[in-house]
Amino acid sequence: MGVIHVQIEVLNEEAMAILEQLERLNLIKMVEQSGARNRKKKNWIGVISKETGQKMLEHVETSRNEWERNIY
């Protein structure tokens, strides 16, 4: 699968935290567009609970496995 470019509008800090988690997992890469407001790097430790983080990771793994399974 090649690179697919999409533009999204982040509506809250939790959504941004999820996107940054996906970026750390090398599932997505966020690219600043020219003219976009500068995004300051923040320390996101503690923004979500460990339980929520674990659920997110499990969801990502489940999603990844669904894409890799054979469908007949």
PQR file with spaces between the fields and no chain letter, atoms N, CA, C, O and H, PARSE charges and radii, in Angstrom:
ATOM       1  N    MET     1       0.864   -1.182    0.000 -0.4000 1.5000
ATOM       2  CA   MET     1       0.000    0.000    0.000 -0.0000 2.0000
ATOM       3  C    MET     1       0.898    1.228    0.000  0.5500 1.7000
ATOM       4  O    MET     1       1.861    1.310    0.762 -0.5500 1.4000
ATOM       5  N    GLY     2       0.579    2.153   -0.840 -0.4000 1.5000
ATOM       6  CA   GLY     2       1.360    3.372   -0.924 -0.0000 2.0000
ATOM       7  C    GLY     2       0.948    4.381    0.124  0.5500 1.7000
ATOM       8  O    GLY     2       0.113    4.105    0.985 -0.5500 1.4000
ATOM       9  H    GLY     2      -0.203    2.087   -1.459  0.4000 1.0000
ATOM      10  N    VAL     3       1.542    5.541    0.037 -0.4000 1.5000
ATOM      11  CA   VAL     3       1.231    6.612    0.979 -0.0000 2.0000
ATOM      12  C    VAL     3      -0.085    7.254    0.584  0.5500 1.7000
ATOM      13  O    VAL     3      -0.305    7.576   -0.584 -0.5500 1.4000
ATOM      14  H    VAL     3       2.221    5.765   -0.662  0.4000 1.0000
ATOM      15  N    ILE     4      -0.952    7.436    1.557 -0.4000 1.5000
ATOM      16  CA   ILE     4      -2.226    8.118    1.350 -0.0000 2.0000
ATOM      17  C    ILE     4      -2.206    9.374    2.202  0.5500 1.7000
ATOM      18  O    ILE     4      -1.967    9.304    3.407 -0.5500 1.4000
ATOM      19  H    ILE     4      -0.773    7.174    2.506  0.4000 1.0000
ATOM      20  N    HIS     5      -2.453   10.510    1.592 -0.4000 1.5000
ATOM      21  CA   HIS     5      -2.456   11.778    2.316 -0.0000 2.0000
ATOM      22  C    HIS     5      -3.896   12.163    2.643  0.5500 1.7000
ATOM      23  O    HIS     5      -4.762   12.169    1.768 -0.5500 1.4000
ATOM      24  H    HIS     5      -2.648   10.567    0.612  0.4000 1.0000
ATOM      25  N    VAL     6      -4.138   12.480    3.898 -0.4000 1.5000
ATOM      26  CA   VAL     6      -5.444   12.965    4.328 -0.0000 2.0000
ATOM      27  C    VAL     6      -5.244   14.181    5.213  0.5500 1.7000
ATOM      28  O    VAL     6      -4.202   14.338    5.849 -0.5500 1.4000
ATOM      29  H    VAL     6      -3.435   12.474    4.609  0.4000 1.0000
ATOM      30  N    GLN     7      -6.227   15.018    5.247 -0.4000 1.5000
ATOM      31  CA   GLN     7      -6.189   16.185    6.125 -0.0000 2.0000
ATOM      32  C    GLN     7      -7.295   16.014    7.144  0.5500 1.7000
ATOM      33  O    GLN     7      -8.435   15.713    6.790 -0.5500 1.4000
ATOM      34  H    GLN     7      -7.074   14.891    4.731  0.4000 1.0000
ATOM      35  N    ILE     8      -6.961   16.203    8.408 -0.4000 1.5000
ATOM      36  CA   ILE     8      -7.953   16.082    9.472 -0.0000 2.0000
ATOM      37  C    ILE     8      -7.941   17.334   10.321  0.5500 1.7000
ATOM      38  O    ILE     8      -6.966   18.086   10.341 -0.5500 1.4000
ATOM      39  H    ILE     8      -6.035   16.448    8.696  0.4000 1.0000
ATOM      40  N    GLU     9      -9.023   17.541   11.008 -0.4000 1.5000
ATOM      41  CA   GLU     9      -9.120   18.639   11.957 -0.0000 2.0000
ATOM      42  C    GLU     9      -9.255   18.035   13.338  0.5500 1.7000
ATOM      43  O    GLU     9     -10.233   17.344   13.623 -0.5500 1.4000
ATOM      44  H    GLU     9      -9.815   16.930   10.991  0.4000 1.0000
ATOM      45  N    VAL    10      -8.278   18.288   14.200 -0.4000 1.5000
ATOM      46  CA   VAL    10      -8.276   17.729   15.552 -0.0000 2.0000
ATOM      47  C    VAL    10      -9.164   18.605   16.426  0.5500 1.7000
ATOM      48  O    VAL    10      -8.981   19.820   16.510 -0.5500 1.4000
ATOM      49  H    VAL    10      -7.484   18.849   13.968  0.4000 1.0000
ATOM      50  N    LEU    11     -10.131   17.958   17.074 -0.4000 1.5000
ATOM      51  CA   LEU    11     -11.122   18.717   17.834 -0.0000 2.0000
ATOM      52  C    LEU    11     -10.829   18.814   19.321  0.5500 1.7000
ATOM      53  O    LEU    11     -11.387   19.673   20.005 -0.5500 1.4000
ATOM      54  H    LEU    11     -10.280   16.971   17.005  0.4000 1.0000
ATOM      55  N    ASN    12      -9.950   17.934   19.839 -0.4000 1.5000
ATOM      56  CA   ASN    12      -9.637   18.036   21.261 -0.0000 2.0000
ATOM      57  C    ASN    12      -8.278   17.400   21.557  0.5500 1.7000
ATOM      58  O    ASN    12      -7.687   16.736   20.705 -0.5500 1.4000
ATOM      59  H    ASN    12      -9.497   17.237   19.283  0.4000 1.0000
ATOM      60  N    GLU    13      -7.804   17.612   22.761 -0.4000 1.5000
ATOM      61  CA   GLU    13      -6.485   17.132   23.171 -0.0000 2.0000
ATOM      62  C    GLU    13      -6.391   15.610   23.179  0.5500 1.7000
ATOM      63  O    GLU    13      -5.334   15.059   22.874 -0.5500 1.4000
ATOM      64  H    GLU    13      -8.283   18.151   23.453  0.4000 1.0000
ATOM      65  N    GLU    14      -7.481   14.922   23.525 -0.4000 1.5000
ATOM      66  CA   GLU    14      -7.461   13.457   23.537 -0.0000 2.0000
ATOM      67  C    GLU    14      -7.240   12.902   22.137  0.5500 1.7000
ATOM      68  O    GLU    14      -6.506   11.930   21.961 -0.5500 1.4000
ATOM      69  H    GLU    14      -8.339   15.370   23.773  0.4000 1.0000
ATOM      70  N    ALA    15      -7.873   13.518   21.140 -0.4000 1.5000
ATOM      71  CA   ALA    15      -7.687   13.086   19.759 -0.0000 2.0000
ATOM      72  C    ALA    15      -6.230   13.276   19.343  0.5500 1.7000
ATOM      73  O    ALA    15      -5.657   12.417   18.673 -0.5500 1.4000
ATOM      74  H    ALA    15      -8.469   14.308   21.283  0.4000 1.0000
ATOM      75  N    MET    16      -5.635   14.392   19.737 -0.4000 1.5000
ATOM      76  CA   MET    16      -4.237   14.660   19.411 -0.0000 2.0000
ATOM      77  C    MET    16      -3.336   13.632   20.079  0.5500 1.7000
ATOM      78  O    MET    16      -2.363   13.178   19.477 -0.5500 1.4000
ATOM      79  H    MET    16      -6.101   15.090   20.282  0.4000 1.0000
ATOM      80  N    ALA    17      -3.646   13.262   21.310 -0.4000 1.5000
ATOM      81  CA   ALA    17      -2.854   12.261   22.027 -0.0000 2.0000
ATOM      82  C    ALA    17      -2.919   10.915   21.311  0.5500 1.7000
ATOM      83  O    ALA    17      -1.911   10.215   21.214 -0.5500 1.4000
ATOM      84  H    ALA    17      -4.437   13.631   21.799  0.4000 1.0000
ATOM      85  N    ILE    18      -4.092   10.554   20.813 -0.4000 1.5000
ATOM      86  CA   ILE    18      -4.233    9.297   20.075 -0.0000 2.0000
ATOM      87  C    ILE    18      -3.401    9.340   18.794  0.5500 1.7000
ATOM      88  O    ILE    18      -2.713    8.373   18.465 -0.5500 1.4000
ATOM      89  H    ILE    18      -4.911   11.124   20.891  0.4000 1.0000
ATOM      90  N    LEU    19      -3.464   10.447   18.079 -0.4000 1.5000
ATOM      91  CA   LEU    19      -2.676   10.576   16.856 -0.0000 2.0000
ATOM      92  C    LEU    19      -1.181   10.479   17.142  0.5500 1.7000
ATOM      93  O    LEU    19      -0.443    9.842   16.391 -0.5500 1.4000
ATOM      94  H    LEU    19      -4.023   11.232   18.345  0.4000 1.0000
ATOM      95  N    GLU    20      -0.739   11.106   18.219 -0.4000 1.5000
ATOM      96  CA   GLU    20       0.677   11.044   18.560 -0.0000 2.0000
ATOM      97  C    GLU    20       1.086    9.632   18.965  0.5500 1.7000
ATOM      98  O    GLU    20       2.208    9.210   18.685 -0.5500 1.4000
ATOM      99  H    GLU    20      -1.339   11.623   18.829  0.4000 1.0000
ATOM     100  N    GLN    21       0.189    8.898   19.621 -0.4000 1.5000
ATOM     101  CA   GLN    21       0.463    7.505   19.966 -0.0000 2.0000
ATOM     102  C    GLN    21       0.609    6.673   18.688  0.5500 1.7000
ATOM     103  O    GLN    21       1.520    5.852   18.584 -0.5500 1.4000
ATOM     104  H    GLN    21      -0.723    9.240   19.848  0.4000 1.0000
ATOM     105  N    LEU    22      -0.272    6.879   17.733 -0.4000 1.5000
ATOM     106  CA   LEU    22      -0.179    6.163   16.455 -0.0000 2.0000
ATOM     107  C    LEU    22       1.120    6.496   15.732  0.5500 1.7000
ATOM     108  O    LEU    22       1.710    5.640   15.073 -0.5500 1.4000
ATOM     109  H    LEU    22      -1.013    7.545   17.818  0.4000 1.0000
ATOM     110  N    GLU    23       1.557    7.734   15.859 -0.4000 1.5000
ATOM     111  CA   GLU    23       2.818    8.140   15.241 -0.0000 2.0000
ATOM     112  C    GLU    23       3.997    7.433   15.926  0.5500 1.7000
ATOM     113  O    GLU    23       4.930    6.993   15.256 -0.5500 1.4000
ATOM     114  H    GLU    23       1.078    8.430   16.395  0.4000 1.0000
ATOM     115  N    ARG    24       3.952    7.326   17.261 -0.4000 1.5000
ATOM     116  CA   ARG    24       5.017    6.622   17.985 -0.0000 2.0000
ATOM     117  C    ARG    24       5.062    5.144   17.616  0.5500 1.7000
ATOM     118  O    ARG    24       6.127    4.527   17.654 -0.5500 1.4000
ATOM     119  H    ARG    24       3.193    7.683   17.806  0.4000 1.0000
ATOM     120  N    LEU    25       3.916    4.573   17.260 -0.4000 1.5000
ATOM     121  CA   LEU    25       3.845    3.165   16.852 -0.0000 2.0000
ATOM     122  C    LEU    25       4.211    2.980   15.376  0.5500 1.7000
ATOM     123  O    LEU    25       4.131    1.874   14.841 -0.5500 1.4000
ATOM     124  H    LEU    25       3.051    5.074   17.229  0.4000 1.0000
ATOM     125  N    ASN    26       4.611    4.078   14.725 -0.4000 1.5000
ATOM     126  CA   ASN    26       4.978    4.072   13.307 -0.0000 2.0000
ATOM     127  C    ASN    26       3.835    3.616   12.409  0.5500 1.7000
ATOM     128  O    ASN    26       4.060    2.986   11.376 -0.5500 1.4000
ATOM     129  H    ASN    26       4.676    4.977   15.160  0.4000 1.0000
ATOM     130  N    LEU    27       2.609    3.938   12.808 -0.4000 1.5000
ATOM     131  CA   LEU    27       1.450    3.623   11.977 -0.0000 2.0000
ATOM     132  C    LEU    27       1.060    4.805   11.101  0.5500 1.7000
ATOM     133  O    LEU    27       0.499    4.629   10.019 -0.5500 1.4000
ATOM     134  H    LEU    27       2.426    4.450   13.648  0.4000 1.0000
ATOM     135  N    ILE    28       1.361    6.008   11.572 -0.4000 1.5000
ATOM     136  CA   ILE    28       1.098    7.217   10.788 -0.0000 2.0000
ATOM     137  C    ILE    28       2.286    8.158   10.944  0.5500 1.7000
ATOM     138  O    ILE    28       3.122    7.983   11.831 -0.5500 1.4000
ATOM     139  H    ILE    28       1.817    6.151   12.450  0.4000 1.0000
ATOM     140  N    LYS    29       2.347    9.141   10.085 -0.4000 1.5000
ATOM     141  CA   LYS    29       3.341   10.208   10.202 -0.0000 2.0000
ATOM     142  C    LYS    29       2.603   11.525   10.034  0.5500 1.7000
ATOM     143  O    LYS    29       1.947   11.752    9.018 -0.5500 1.4000
ATOM     144  H    LYS    29       1.668    9.284    9.364  0.4000 1.0000
ATOM     145  N    MET    30       2.711   12.382   11.021 -0.4000 1.5000
ATOM     146  CA   MET    30       2.062   13.681   10.942 -0.0000 2.0000
ATOM     147  C    MET    30       3.025   14.653   10.273  0.5500 1.7000
ATOM     148  O    MET    30       4.197   14.736   10.638 -0.5500 1.4000
ATOM     149  H    MET    30       3.244   12.197   11.847  0.4000 1.0000
ATOM     150  N    VAL    31       2.514   15.384    9.293 -0.4000 1.5000
ATOM     151  CA   VAL    31       3.328   16.320    8.526 -0.0000 2.0000
ATOM     152  C    VAL    31       2.684   17.695    8.622  0.5500 1.7000
ATOM     153  O    VAL    31       1.504   17.867    8.318 -0.5500 1.4000
ATOM     154  H    VAL    31       1.561   15.317    8.997  0.4000 1.0000
ATOM     155  N    GLU    32       3.471   18.661    9.046 -0.4000 1.5000
ATOM     156  CA   GLU    32       2.957   20.027    9.127 -0.0000 2.0000
ATOM     157  C    GLU    32       2.780   20.567    7.715  0.5500 1.7000
ATOM     158  O    GLU    32       3.649   20.391    6.861 -0.5500 1.4000
ATOM     159  H    GLU    32       4.430   18.521    9.293  0.4000 1.0000
ATOM     160  N    GLN    33       1.656   21.222    7.475 -0.4000 1.5000
ATOM     161  CA   GLN    33       1.434   21.875    6.200 -0.0000 2.0000
ATOM     162  C    GLN    33       1.932   23.303    6.291  0.5500 1.7000
ATOM     163  O    GLN    33       1.876   23.920    7.355 -0.5500 1.4000
ATOM     164  H    GLN    33       0.950   21.365    8.169  0.4000 1.0000
ATOM     165  N    SER    34       2.420   23.830    5.178 -0.4000 1.5000
ATOM     166  CA   SER    34       2.860   25.218    5.199 -0.0000 2.0000
ATOM     167  C    SER    34       1.669   26.101    5.516  0.5500 1.7000
ATOM     168  O    SER    34       0.579   25.903    4.978 -0.5500 1.4000
ATOM     169  H    SER    34       2.466   23.329    4.314  0.4000 1.0000
ATOM     170  N    GLY    35       1.873   27.059    6.373 -0.4000 1.5000
ATOM     171  CA   GLY    35       0.802   27.947    6.793 -0.0000 2.0000
ATOM     172  C    GLY    35       0.024   27.438    7.989  0.5500 1.7000
ATOM     173  O    GLY    35      -0.806   28.158    8.544 -0.5500 1.4000
ATOM     174  H    GLY    35       2.758   27.220    6.810  0.4000 1.0000
ATOM     175  N    ALA    36       0.286   26.201    8.393 -0.4000 1.5000
ATOM     176  CA   ALA    36      -0.410   25.666    9.571 -0.0000 2.0000
ATOM     177  C    ALA    36       0.161   26.333   10.813  0.5500 1.7000
ATOM     178  O    ALA    36       1.333   26.709   10.856 -0.5500 1.4000
ATOM     179  H    ALA    36       0.961   25.616    7.943  0.4000 1.0000
ATOM     180  N    ARG    37      -0.688   26.471   11.817 -0.4000 1.5000
ATOM     181  CA   ARG    37      -0.182   27.076   13.049 -0.0000 2.0000
ATOM     182  C    ARG    37       0.849   26.145   13.673  0.5500 1.7000
ATOM     183  O    ARG    37       0.724   24.924   13.582 -0.5500 1.4000
ATOM     184  H    ARG    37      -1.640   26.166   11.782  0.4000 1.0000
ATOM     185  N    ASN    38       1.832   26.699   14.283 -0.4000 1.5000
ATOM     186  CA   ASN    38       2.901   25.904   14.876 -0.0000 2.0000
ATOM     187  C    ASN    38       2.369   25.061   16.020  0.5500 1.7000
ATOM     188  O    ASN    38       1.645   25.548   16.888 -0.5500 1.4000
ATOM     189  H    ASN    38       1.934   27.691   14.357  0.4000 1.0000
ATOM     190  N    ARG    39       2.740   23.797   16.005 -0.4000 1.5000
ATOM     191  CA   ARG    39       2.325   22.866   17.057 -0.0000 2.0000
ATOM     192  C    ARG    39       3.516   22.678   17.977  0.5500 1.7000
ATOM     193  O    ARG    39       4.553   22.161   17.560 -0.5500 1.4000
ATOM     194  H    ARG    39       3.328   23.402   15.299  0.4000 1.0000
ATOM     195  N    LYS    40       3.374   23.089   19.211 -0.4000 1.5000
ATOM     196  CA   LYS    40       4.452   22.928   20.172 -0.0000 2.0000
ATOM     197  C    LYS    40       4.494   21.495   20.643  0.5500 1.7000
ATOM     198  O    LYS    40       3.452   20.880   20.869 -0.5500 1.4000
ATOM     199  H    LYS    40       2.532   23.508   19.550  0.4000 1.0000
ATOM     200  N    LYS    41       5.707   20.950   20.796 -0.4000 1.5000
ATOM     201  CA   LYS    41       5.851   19.612   21.352 -0.0000 2.0000
ATOM     202  C    LYS    41       5.468   19.674   22.823  0.5500 1.7000
ATOM     203  O    LYS    41       5.914   20.554   23.558 -0.5500 1.4000
ATOM     204  H    LYS    41       6.554   21.450   20.612  0.4000 1.0000
ATOM     205  N    LYS    42       4.642   18.734   23.236 -0.4000 1.5000
ATOM     206  CA   LYS    42       4.217   18.680   24.625 -0.0000 2.0000
ATOM     207  C    LYS    42       4.600   17.338   25.205  0.5500 1.7000
ATOM     208  O    LYS    42       4.741   16.352   24.482 -0.5500 1.4000
ATOM     209  H    LYS    42       4.280   18.018   22.639  0.4000 1.0000
ATOM     210  N    ASN    43       4.761   17.309   26.474 -0.4000 1.5000
ATOM     211  CA   ASN    43       4.998   16.056   27.166 -0.0000 2.0000
ATOM     212  C    ASN    43       3.645   15.456   27.482  0.5500 1.7000
ATOM     213  O    ASN    43       2.919   15.974   28.331 -0.5500 1.4000
ATOM     214  H    ASN    43       4.646   18.110   27.061  0.4000 1.0000
ATOM     215  N    TRP    44       3.292   14.361   26.804 -0.4000 1.5000
ATOM     216  CA   TRP    44       1.958   13.787   26.920 -0.0000 2.0000
ATOM     217  C    TRP    44       1.875   12.718   27.991  0.5500 1.7000
ATOM     218  O    TRP    44       0.836   12.073   28.130 -0.5500 1.4000
ATOM     219  H    TRP    44       3.882   13.940   26.114  0.4000 1.0000
ATOM     220  N    ILE    45       2.933   12.514   28.746 -0.4000 1.5000
ATOM     221  CA   ILE    45       2.903   11.507   29.805 -0.0000 2.0000
ATOM     222  C    ILE    45       1.829   11.896   30.812  0.5500 1.7000
ATOM     223  O    ILE    45       1.798   13.025   31.300 -0.5500 1.4000
ATOM     224  H    ILE    45       3.777   13.038   28.632  0.4000 1.0000
ATOM     225  N    GLY    46       0.957   10.955   31.112 -0.4000 1.5000
ATOM     226  CA   GLY    46      -0.087   11.197   32.091 -0.0000 2.0000
ATOM     227  C    GLY    46      -1.359   11.815   31.540  0.5500 1.7000
ATOM     228  O    GLY    46      -2.303   12.052   32.293 -0.5500 1.4000
ATOM     229  H    GLY    46       0.982   10.038   30.714  0.4000 1.0000
ATOM     230  N    VAL    47      -1.404   12.083   30.228 -0.4000 1.5000
ATOM     231  CA   VAL    47      -2.591   12.681   29.646 -0.0000 2.0000
ATOM     232  C    VAL    47      -3.742   11.689   29.651  0.5500 1.7000
ATOM     233  O    VAL    47      -4.890   12.065   29.888 -0.5500 1.4000
ATOM     234  H    VAL    47      -0.637   11.890   29.616  0.4000 1.0000
ATOM     235  N    ILE    48      -3.439   10.426   29.390 -0.4000 1.5000
ATOM     236  CA   ILE    48      -4.467    9.392   29.459 -0.0000 2.0000
ATOM     237  C    ILE    48      -4.023    8.346   30.480  0.5500 1.7000
ATOM     238  O    ILE    48      -2.836    8.211   30.777 -0.5500 1.4000
ATOM     239  H    ILE    48      -2.506   10.121   29.197  0.4000 1.0000
ATOM     240  N    SER    49      -4.969    7.632   30.995 -0.4000 1.5000
ATOM     241  CA   SER    49      -4.630    6.626   31.992 -0.0000 2.0000
ATOM     242  C    SER    49      -3.927    5.444   31.334  0.5500 1.7000
ATOM     243  O    SER    49      -4.025    5.249   30.122 -0.5500 1.4000
ATOM     244  H    SER    49      -5.933    7.742   30.754  0.4000 1.0000
ATOM     245  N    LYS    50      -3.219    4.660   32.140 -0.4000 1.5000
ATOM     246  CA   LYS    50      -2.568    3.465   31.621 -0.0000 2.0000
ATOM     247  C    LYS    50      -3.597    2.507   31.046  0.5500 1.7000
ATOM     248  O    LYS    50      -3.339    1.842   30.042 -0.5500 1.4000
ATOM     249  H    LYS    50      -3.140    4.819   33.124  0.4000 1.0000
ATOM     250  N    GLU    51      -4.756    2.434   31.675 -0.4000 1.5000
ATOM     251  CA   GLU    51      -5.818    1.540   31.200 -0.0000 2.0000
ATOM     252  C    GLU    51      -6.300    1.971   29.817  0.5500 1.7000
ATOM     253  O    GLU    51      -6.466    1.135   28.929 -0.5500 1.4000
ATOM     254  H    GLU    51      -4.965    2.974   32.490  0.4000 1.0000
ATOM     255  N    THR    52      -6.524    3.257   29.633 -0.4000 1.5000
ATOM     256  CA   THR    52      -6.960    3.766   28.336 -0.0000 2.0000
ATOM     257  C    THR    52      -5.878    3.528   27.297  0.5500 1.7000
ATOM     258  O    THR    52      -6.173    3.119   26.174 -0.5500 1.4000
ATOM     259  H    THR    52      -6.390    3.937   30.354  0.4000 1.0000
ATOM     260  N    GLY    53      -4.640    3.776   27.658 -0.4000 1.5000
ATOM     261  CA   GLY    53      -3.525    3.530   26.747 -0.0000 2.0000
ATOM     262  C    GLY    53      -3.442    2.074   26.337  0.5500 1.7000
ATOM     263  O    GLY    53      -3.218    1.766   25.166 -0.5500 1.4000
ATOM     264  H    GLY    53      -4.400    4.108   28.570  0.4000 1.0000
ATOM     265  N    GLN    54      -3.621    1.180   27.292 -0.4000 1.5000
ATOM     266  CA   GLN    54      -3.588   -0.254   26.992 -0.0000 2.0000
ATOM     267  C    GLN    54      -4.727   -0.639   26.063  0.5500 1.7000
ATOM     268  O    GLN    54      -4.534   -1.423   25.133 -0.5500 1.4000
ATOM     269  H    GLN    54      -3.802    1.430   28.243  0.4000 1.0000
ATOM     270  N    LYS    55      -5.915   -0.091   26.309 -0.4000 1.5000
ATOM     271  CA   LYS    55      -7.055   -0.370   25.437 -0.0000 2.0000
ATOM     272  C    LYS    55      -6.789    0.136   24.023  0.5500 1.7000
ATOM     273  O    LYS    55      -7.150   -0.520   23.046 -0.5500 1.4000
ATOM     274  H    LYS    55      -6.071    0.546   27.064  0.4000 1.0000
ATOM     275  N    MET    56      -6.158    1.301   23.917 -0.4000 1.5000
ATOM     276  CA   MET    56      -5.818    1.848   22.601 -0.0000 2.0000
ATOM     277  C    MET    56      -4.840    0.931   21.880  0.5500 1.7000
ATOM     278  O    MET    56      -5.015    0.639   20.697 -0.5500 1.4000
ATOM     279  H    MET    56      -5.865    1.834   24.711  0.4000 1.0000
ATOM     280  N    LEU    57      -3.811    0.478   22.590 -0.4000 1.5000
ATOM     281  CA   LEU    57      -2.830   -0.411   21.979 -0.0000 2.0000
ATOM     282  C    LEU    57      -3.464   -1.726   21.543  0.5500 1.7000
ATOM     283  O    LEU    57      -3.151   -2.239   20.468 -0.5500 1.4000
ATOM     284  H    LEU    57      -3.669    0.715   23.550  0.4000 1.0000
ATOM     285  N    GLU    58      -4.355   -2.274   22.369 -0.4000 1.5000
ATOM     286  CA   GLU    58      -5.058   -3.504   22.010 -0.0000 2.0000
ATOM     287  C    GLU    58      -5.925   -3.285   20.782  0.5500 1.7000
ATOM     288  O    GLU    58      -5.989   -4.150   19.908 -0.5500 1.4000
ATOM     289  H    GLU    58      -4.609   -1.857   23.242  0.4000 1.0000
ATOM     290  N    HIS    59      -6.590   -2.142   20.704 -0.4000 1.5000
ATOM     291  CA   HIS    59      -7.421   -1.838   19.543 -0.0000 2.0000
ATOM     292  C    HIS    59      -6.571   -1.739   18.277  0.5500 1.7000
ATOM     293  O    HIS    59      -6.952   -2.258   17.228 -0.5500 1.4000
ATOM     294  H    HIS    59      -6.538   -1.440   21.414  0.4000 1.0000
ATOM     295  N    VAL    60      -5.431   -1.079   18.377 -0.4000 1.5000
ATOM     296  CA   VAL    60      -4.534   -0.955   17.224 -0.0000 2.0000
ATOM     297  C    VAL    60      -4.073   -2.341   16.778  0.5500 1.7000
ATOM     298  O    VAL    60      -4.059   -2.636   15.583 -0.5500 1.4000
ATOM     299  H    VAL    60      -5.121   -0.657   19.229  0.4000 1.0000
ATOM     300  N    GLU    61      -3.700   -3.183   17.722 -0.4000 1.5000
ATOM     301  CA   GLU    61      -3.240   -4.539   17.392 -0.0000 2.0000
ATOM     302  C    GLU    61      -4.368   -5.341   16.746  0.5500 1.7000
ATOM     303  O    GLU    61      -4.139   -6.037   15.758 -0.5500 1.4000
ATOM     304  H    GLU    61      -3.712   -2.944   18.693  0.4000 1.0000
ATOM     305  N    THR    62      -5.580   -5.253   17.289 -0.4000 1.5000
ATOM     306  CA   THR    62      -6.727   -5.952   16.708 -0.0000 2.0000
ATOM     307  C    THR    62      -6.985   -5.457   15.289  0.5500 1.7000
ATOM     308  O    THR    62      -7.215   -6.254   14.380 -0.5500 1.4000
ATOM     309  H    THR    62      -5.766   -4.687   18.092  0.4000 1.0000
ATOM     310  N    SER    63      -6.947   -4.148   15.106 -0.4000 1.5000
ATOM     311  CA   SER    63      -7.159   -3.571   13.777 -0.0000 2.0000
ATOM     312  C    SER    63      -6.093   -4.053   12.801  0.5500 1.7000
ATOM     313  O    SER    63      -6.403   -4.407   11.664 -0.5500 1.4000
ATOM     314  H    SER    63      -6.760   -3.500   15.844  0.4000 1.0000
ATOM     315  N    ARG    64      -4.859   -4.067   13.238 -0.4000 1.5000
ATOM     316  CA   ARG    64      -3.764   -4.527   12.384 -0.0000 2.0000
ATOM     317  C    ARG    64      -3.989   -5.989   11.989  0.5500 1.7000
ATOM     318  O    ARG    64      -3.800   -6.344   10.826 -0.5500 1.4000
ATOM     319  H    ARG    64      -4.608   -3.780   14.163  0.4000 1.0000
ATOM     320  N    ASN    65      -4.384   -6.835   12.929 -0.4000 1.5000
ATOM     321  CA   ASN    65      -4.634   -8.243   12.640 -0.0000 2.0000
ATOM     322  C    ASN    65      -5.799   -8.424   11.675  0.5500 1.7000
ATOM     323  O    ASN    65      -5.772   -9.331   10.843 -0.5500 1.4000
ATOM     324  H    ASN    65      -4.538   -6.547   13.874  0.4000 1.0000
ATOM     325  N    GLU    66      -6.819   -7.578   11.771 -0.4000 1.5000
ATOM     326  CA   GLU    66      -7.951   -7.672   10.851 -0.0000 2.0000
ATOM     327  C    GLU    66      -7.519   -7.375    9.425  0.5500 1.7000
ATOM     328  O    GLU    66      -8.019   -7.995    8.487 -0.5500 1.4000
ATOM     329  H    GLU    66      -6.841   -6.841   12.446  0.4000 1.0000
ATOM     330  N    TRP    67      -6.595   -6.432    9.247 -0.4000 1.5000
ATOM     331  CA   TRP    67      -6.118   -6.106    7.905 -0.0000 2.0000
ATOM     332  C    TRP    67      -5.249   -7.227    7.345  0.5500 1.7000
ATOM     333  O    TRP    67      -5.208   -7.419    6.129 -0.5500 1.4000
ATOM     334  H    TRP    67      -6.189   -5.928   10.010  0.4000 1.0000
ATOM     335  N    GLU    68      -4.561   -7.963    8.195 -0.4000 1.5000
ATOM     336  CA   GLU    68      -3.631   -8.993    7.745 -0.0000 2.0000
ATOM     337  C    GLU    68      -4.282  -10.344    7.544  0.5500 1.7000
ATOM     338  O    GLU    68      -3.657  -11.236    6.970 -0.5500 1.4000
ATOM     339  H    GLU    68      -4.594   -7.807    9.183  0.4000 1.0000
ATOM     340  N    ARG    69      -5.528  -10.533    7.997 -0.4000 1.5000
ATOM     341  CA   ARG    69      -6.166  -11.844    7.865 -0.0000 2.0000
ATOM     342  C    ARG    69      -6.647  -12.067    6.451  0.5500 1.7000
ATOM     343  O    ARG    69      -6.901  -11.108    5.722 -0.5500 1.4000
ATOM     344  H    ARG    69      -6.035   -9.809    8.463  0.4000 1.0000
ATOM     345  N    ASN    70      -6.776  -13.328    6.051 -0.4000 1.5000
ATOM     346  CA   ASN    70      -7.292  -13.685    4.739 -0.0000 2.0000
ATOM     347  C    ASN    70      -8.807  -13.671    4.766  0.5500 1.7000
ATOM     348  O    ASN    70      -9.429  -14.198    5.688 -0.5500 1.4000
ATOM     349  H    ASN    70      -6.570  -14.107    6.644  0.4000 1.0000
ATOM     350  N    ILE    71      -9.380  -13.079    3.769 -0.4000 1.5000
ATOM     351  CA   ILE    71     -10.834  -13.026    3.660 -0.0000 2.0000
ATOM     352  C    ILE    71     -11.208  -13.798    2.400  0.5500 1.7000
ATOM     353  O    ILE    71     -10.750  -13.476    1.304 -0.5500 1.4000
ATOM     354  H    ILE    71      -8.875  -12.651    3.020  0.4000 1.0000
ATOM     355  N    TYR    72     -12.025  -14.797    2.563 -0.4000 1.5000
ATOM     356  CA   TYR    72     -12.414  -15.639    1.426 -0.0000 2.0000
ATOM     357  C    TYR    72     -13.836  -15.385    1.030  0.5500 1.7000
ATOM     358  O    TYR    72     -14.336  -16.004    0.090 -0.5500 1.4000
ATOM     359  H    TYR    72     -12.397  -15.059    3.454  0.4000 1.0000
